Each structure stands twice: as C-alpha cells, then as structure tokens.
Amino acid sequence: ADTRIDLPELIRTPAALLRSWVFLKEHILDHDKEPDPRFQENGCCDYIAITNYVTDRVKMIDKDWSLQGFGGGKRLHPWAVLCLEQMVRYHIITDHELCEASNVEFNQALNNTQMNEYLKNLLDFYDDARQRGYTCAHPSGVLRNEAEFRSYFLVLQSLNEGARMDAQTKVVRRDGTVLLVNRMMALDPEIINTPHMKLALQTHLYLTN
C-alpha cells in the first residue's frame, strides 16, 4: 500500500483499511506501559516510539482512501469517515500526552499539520453528504459526529491564525478565521446549535480577540 493503485494485490479494500486502523488502535496504542522483552533498557516501549510507528501507518491509511477516490466529492464511504474521525482523535490525544516532551522527541507542529489535513478531508466528506441530502440522523452515521469535528477544525484554525503575525506590520492577521466563521455560521442549524459548536465559537472569540 502506497502510491500504486494499478496492482490489485496492493489495493486495500475499505474493510482492510478499517481493520488496519482497528489493529493499530487496539493492539499497538495504549501498550506503552506493558512489559515487552524486546525493549531491554526500560522493559517496555515508550509512547513516543509507539506514536512514531502509528503515525506513519495512519498516513498510509489516509493515503489509500484518497488514492482510491474516496473524499473530495467523489466517493463517500462511512468507514472512511469513521477512520478519519478516530485518527483525528488519536492526534489530539497524542498532542495532550506529549505536550511536555522536547521538540526533538515530539514535533507538535507536524502533529497539528497532519491533524489539520485529516480534518479538511473530513469536512469534504461532510459537505458531500450534505449535498446528497444527508442529515445527522442518516442511518449511515456519516454525519453523526459532524459538529464535534467541525468544532475541532475551527479551534485549530483559530490557534494557527492567532499565532500568525505579519512580518512587516507586526499585526496578527485574522482574515482567514473571519471567513471560516462566516462559513460555519452558514451551516445547518442542527450543527450550529450544538454544544460543540457553541463552545468552539466562544473559544475562537477568546483566541482571536
């Protein structure tokens, strides 16, 4: 699994991609404190090493979905949405777990960049589903967590915008988040009126004022 999609034996089916993520989640993550004879120095594998391993494989799962045409208004699949949502949560948890790690051990900017890419892909899926007439109650579950992840995206963009300063004027530029908030406010009321979005909008005001 990588950039080749012309060889059938190298293509992971949606079911295989979901199983790949579930394996990482259930058999690799959260094992940093379990004894492992392969690590003789401290008797177990630390979370930083686990994160490096999982993050590389998560990238390839996302890449496989994209290479097969899922997302971007092309193909919609509930398992692709499920994988991306849980992968975003993984990056959020990683950021929390390693917030005190050194820059050498953990690259927070890279972690946030990857999370941002997954969130953008998720929003494409959500927009596609909305154009097809789906609502949060659709039995596929594609939009079940839409408000949660749109709120994450807004907060992350607010953090990025708050740290962006014009090199000449030394003034923080906020045009991007103003446009983003306007787009958010145009969403369906069933999203805007959720606790997730209300908290995200309040957080945006604190971060950008």
Secondary structure as GFF3:
##gff-version 3
##sequence-region A 1 209
A	DSSP	three_ten_helix	8	10	.	.	.	ID=ss1
A	DSSP	alpha_helix	14	23	.	.	.	ID=ss2
A	DSSP	pi_helix	24	28	.	.	.	ID=ss3
A	DSSP	alpha_helix	47	67	.	.	.	ID=ss4
A	DSSP	alpha_helix	78	97	.	.	.	ID=ss5
A	DSSP	alpha_helix	108	131	.	.	.	ID=ss6
A	DSSP	alpha_helix	146	162	.	.	.	ID=ss7
A	DSSP	alpha_helix	175	185	.	.	.	ID=ss8
A	DSSP	alpha_helix	189	192	.	.	.	ID=ss9
A	DSSP	alpha_helix	195	208	.	.	.	ID=ss10
###
